[in-house]
Amino acid sequence: EKDEPGEEVRVTYRELLELTCRLGNTLKRQGVKRGDRVTIYMPPCPLAVASMLACARIGAVHTVVFAGFSAESLADRIQD
C-alpha cells in the first residue's frame, strides 16, 4: 500500500519470486555471497521485500534502513 489511501501495488507470488531471483542473481554478479552483509536503503515497497528475500535466498545477512536517518545514524546502523 502506498502513502495515499486507495493506492496499492499488487504483486503475485510468481512475480515476487521472479523479481527475487533476478535481484539475487544481480547481487551475486556484484560479488555478494553467503555470509556477506548487505544494507537495504529503500522505501517500503515490493522491491524492498524482494531485496530482503533475495539476500536471504543467497545467504547474505541483511539489514533494512528506511529514510529519515541522519548520516551519522545511518553509518552507525550499517556498522552494527
Protein Blocks (a to p, Z undefined) as FASTA:
>chain_A
ZZbehiacdddfklmmmmmmmmmmmmmmnopaehiacdddddddfklmmmmmmmmmnopa
cddddehiafklmmmmmmZZ
